[in-house]
Amino acid sequence: MKKICKYLLLGMLTIYQISCSTERAVFETNFGEFTIEVDRAAAPKHAENFIKLINDGFYNGLHFHRIVKGFIIQGGDPLSKDSNPDNDGTGGPGYLIPAEIKLDHIRGSVAAARMGDKVNPQKKSNGSQFYICLTDLPALDNEYSVFGKVTQGMDVVDKIGQIKTDYRERPQIAVIIKKAYIK
């Protein structure tokens, strides 16, 4: 994961690392809390956007609107707040992010959702929707932009991933992001 580091330069060739910190996003849900380490090195535009949305409070009150057991949980749609479940999964902040496809989909990976190749051959990502892998998903490698990984609370993600869904993969119990913040 990308670390923000400070360096001390001594002489012409000697560099010492004096401090380093990792950006972490904490998601408090009605099922518990999990932490995502954001990877600026692999997906700088996605990471910057994700952190900005978190700092703006964008994700607070949104729902995880799609659960596919043994596959992914998905959230980040601002339309998930309204009373119409039929529009869940269709919203975003009004912009797309260029593809930054570098990392593989391993258990706990966090990646940006996007529309399919027929309407989106450049694989641009939705500006706010993201998913978390419940298992390794090599079939998704080279198709979506991975920009982080769950490092704490994967048990919470797994618990969410077990919630019963309807035929459209929508959870039958609301899974709410109470608060998201950068630690």
C-alpha positions as CSV (number, residue, x, y, z in Angstrom):
1,M,0.0,0.0,0.0
2,K,1.1,3.6,-0.6
3,K,2.8,5.1,2.3
4,I,3.2,8.8,2.8
5,C,6.8,9.2,3.9
6,K,9.2,11.9,4.9
7,Y,12.9,11.6,4.1
8,L,16.0,13.3,5.3
9,L,18.8,14.0,2.8
10,L,22.3,14.0,4.1
11,G,25.1,14.8,1.8
12,M,24.9,14.0,-1.9
13,L,23.8,10.3,-1.8
14,T,22.5,9.5,1.7
15,I,18.8,9.4,2.3
16,Y,17.2,8.3,5.5
17,Q,13.5,7.6,5.9
18,I,12.4,9.4,9.1
19,S,8.6,8.7,9.2
20,C,6.0,6.9,7.3
21,S,2.2,6.6,7.6
22,T,-0.4,4.6,5.6
23,E,-3.8,6.0,4.7
24,R,-6.6,4.0,6.1
25,A,-10.3,4.4,5.6
26,V,-12.6,3.2,8.4
27,F,-16.1,2.2,7.6
28,E,-18.6,2.0,10.6
29,T,-21.6,-0.1,9.6
30,N,-24.7,-1.4,11.5
31,F,-22.9,-4.8,11.3
32,G,-19.5,-3.6,12.7
33,E,-16.4,-1.8,11.5
34,F,-13.8,-2.6,8.9
35,T,-10.6,-0.7,7.7
36,I,-9.4,-0.3,4.1
37,E,-5.7,0.6,3.3
38,V,-5.9,2.8,0.3
39,D,-3.2,2.2,-2.5
40,R,-2.2,5.5,-4.1
41,A,0.7,3.8,-5.9
42,A,-1.4,1.4,-7.9
43,A,-4.5,3.6,-8.5
44,P,-3.7,7.2,-7.7
45,K,-6.9,8.8,-9.2
46,H,-9.2,6.2,-7.6
47,A,-7.4,6.5,-4.2
48,E,-7.6,10.3,-4.3
49,N,-11.3,10.3,-5.3
50,F,-12.2,7.7,-2.6
51,I,-10.4,9.7,0.1
52,K,-12.0,12.9,-1.1
53,L,-15.5,11.4,-1.0
54,I,-14.9,10.0,2.5
55,N,-13.6,13.4,3.8
56,D,-16.7,15.0,2.2
57,G,-19.0,12.6,4.1
58,F,-20.3,11.2,0.8
59,Y,-20.5,7.6,2.0
60,N,-22.2,8.4,5.4
61,G,-25.7,6.9,5.4
62,L,-25.3,4.9,2.1
63,H,-26.1,1.2,1.9
64,F,-24.4,-1.8,0.6
65,H,-26.9,-2.4,-2.1
66,R,-25.6,-5.6,-3.7
67,I,-24.4,-8.8,-2.1
68,V,-23.3,-11.9,-4.0
69,K,-22.5,-14.7,-1.6
70,G,-19.0,-16.0,-2.0
71,F,-18.2,-13.2,-4.5
72,I,-18.5,-9.5,-3.5
73,I,-20.4,-6.9,-1.5
74,Q,-21.0,-3.6,-3.2
75,G,-21.9,-0.1,-2.0
76,G,-21.3,3.6,-2.7
77,D,-24.5,4.4,-4.7
78,P,-26.0,7.7,-3.4
79,L,-29.4,6.5,-4.7
80,S,-29.3,3.7,-2.0
81,K,-30.5,6.3,0.5
82,D,-33.9,6.8,-1.1
83,S,-37.0,4.7,-0.7
84,N,-36.8,3.2,-4.3
85,P,-34.7,0.0,-4.3
86,D,-35.2,-0.3,-8.1
87,N,-32.6,2.5,-8.7
88,D,-30.0,1.1,-6.4
89,G,-26.8,0.4,-8.3
90,T,-27.5,3.0,-11.0
91,G,-26.2,6.2,-9.3
92,G,-22.9,7.9,-8.7
93,P,-21.4,11.4,-8.2
94,G,-21.9,12.3,-11.9
95,Y,-18.4,11.5,-13.2
96,L,-16.3,8.5,-14.2
97,I,-12.6,7.7,-13.4
98,P,-10.2,6.5,-16.0
99,A,-9.1,2.9,-15.6
100,E,-6.1,2.1,-13.4
101,I,-5.9,-1.6,-13.8
102,K,-2.8,-3.0,-12.0
103,L,-3.7,-5.1,-9.0
104,D,-5.3,-8.6,-8.8
105,H,-8.6,-9.4,-7.1
106,I,-7.6,-11.2,-3.9
107,R,-9.8,-11.7,-0.9
108,G,-10.4,-8.3,0.8
109,S,-9.5,-6.3,-2.3
110,V,-11.5,-3.1,-2.8
111,A,-12.2,-2.1,-6.4
112,A,-14.3,0.4,-8.3
113,A,-17.5,-0.8,-9.9
114,R,-18.2,0.1,-13.6
115,M,-20.5,-0.4,-16.5
116,G,-19.9,-3.3,-18.9
117,D,-17.5,-3.3,-21.8
118,K,-20.3,-2.9,-24.5
119,V,-21.1,0.6,-23.2
120,N,-17.7,1.2,-21.6
121,P,-14.9,-0.3,-23.6
122,Q,-12.3,2.0,-21.8
123,K,-13.3,0.3,-18.5
124,K,-13.8,3.7,-16.8
125,S,-15.0,3.3,-13.2
126,N,-18.1,4.7,-11.5
127,G,-17.0,7.7,-9.4
128,S,-18.3,6.3,-6.1
129,Q,-19.4,2.7,-6.2
130,F,-17.0,0.1,-5.0
131,Y,-17.0,-3.6,-4.1
132,I,-15.0,-5.8,-1.7
133,C,-14.0,-9.3,-2.8
134,L,-15.1,-12.1,-0.4
135,T,-12.7,-14.5,-2.0
136,D,-9.9,-14.5,-4.6
137,L,-11.5,-13.6,-7.9
138,P,-8.9,-14.0,-10.8
139,A,-11.7,-13.8,-13.4
140,L,-11.9,-10.1,-12.6
141,D,-8.2,-9.4,-12.9
142,N,-7.3,-7.0,-15.7
143,E,-11.0,-5.8,-15.9
144,Y,-11.5,-3.5,-12.9
145,S,-9.4,-0.9,-10.9
146,V,-8.4,-2.2,-7.5
147,F,-7.4,0.6,-5.2
148,G,-7.3,-0.9,-1.7
149,K,-7.6,-3.8,0.6
150,V,-9.4,-4.6,3.8
151,T,-6.8,-4.9,6.5
152,Q,-9.0,-5.1,9.6
153,G,-12.6,-6.3,10.1
154,M,-12.8,-8.8,7.3
155,D,-15.0,-10.8,9.6
156,V,-17.5,-7.9,9.4
157,V,-17.3,-7.9,5.6
158,D,-17.9,-11.7,5.6
159,K,-20.9,-11.2,7.9
160,I,-22.4,-8.7,5.5
161,G,-21.6,-11.2,2.6
162,Q,-23.9,-13.8,4.3
163,I,-27.0,-11.6,4.4
164,K,-30.0,-13.0,2.6
165,T,-30.8,-11.3,-0.7
166,D,-33.6,-11.1,-3.2
167,Y,-33.4,-12.3,-6.8
168,R,-31.7,-9.0,-7.7
169,E,-28.9,-9.6,-5.2
170,R,-30.2,-6.8,-2.9
171,P,-30.0,-7.5,0.8
172,Q,-33.2,-8.2,2.6
173,I,-31.8,-6.4,5.7
174,A,-30.4,-2.8,5.3
175,V,-26.6,-2.7,5.5
176,I,-25.8,0.9,6.3
177,I,-22.5,2.8,6.3
178,K,-23.1,4.9,9.4
179,K,-19.8,6.8,9.0
180,A,-16.6,6.6,7.0
181,Y,-13.5,8.5,7.8
182,I,-9.7,8.6,7.2
183,K,-7.6,7.5,10.1
